[in-house]
């Protein structure tokens, strides 16, 4: 059985590949838009969201300790204010 190397049966897939590329670009754009919009959509009622928010103040609570740098680079003194610390 001889094989004829001059005649090649090539599938014409150019149109299919172009359509596939367009579909993949569309799916990518849809996925990126969905990821960007998803955090903006709130499924919780406003009352429930307000209950979970924390109040912030500009005044910091006092620290439990103070770190004092010594005269040398490797010298550090830590002063604790509470015995439990």
N, C-alpha and C positions, 0 to 999 in steps of 0.2 A: 504494500500500500504506500504509494508515493504521496509526499506532502508538497503541495504547491506553495512556495514561499512568496510568490509574486502577488497572489491574491490574498488580501487580508479582510476578514469580516470584522469591521469595526462598528461598534454600537454608536449611534449618534445620541450622545447624552448631553450635548451642549445646552439645549433648552431646559432639560431637567435640572442641570447644575445651576443655571441662572435662577430658576424658580426657587430652588433649594436655598441659594444664597439670600434671596430677597426674604424668604420666610424666616431664615435664621436671624437676619438683621431686625426684622419686625419683632420677633420673640425677645431678642436682647433688649430692644428699646422698651417693650412692655414690661419686662422684668425689672429694669432699672427704674422705670417710673413707679412701679408698684412698691419697690423697696424704699423709694424716696417719699411716697405718699403714706405708707402704712403707719409710721409713728404719729402722723397728724390726725389719724382717725381715732377718736376716743369712744370706746364702747361702754364706759362707766358713766353713771349719772353725775351731774355737777356736784351734788351734795356729798356723794361718796368721795369724790376727788378732793374736795375742800377739807374733809375730815382727816385725810392722810397727809396733808401738807404740813410741814414743820415751820414753826415761827423762828425767824432769825433775828438776832439782836447784834448791835455793833459793839456791845460790851462783852469782853471775854471773861470767863470765870478765872479765879486765881489758880495758879499752878500749884501742884503738890510739892514741887522741888525747884531749886535754883541751881544752875550750873555756873561755876565761876572758873574762868581760865586762869591758870597760874602764870608765873613768870617764864617758865620753860614751855616748850611746845607740847610735851607729853604730860603736863601737870594739869589735872582738872579736879576741882573740889565740888562735890554735890551736897547741897544742904537740903534735907527733907524737913517738911513742916508737920507731917503727920507720922506717927509711929507705924501705922498700917502700911505705909508706902514702901 
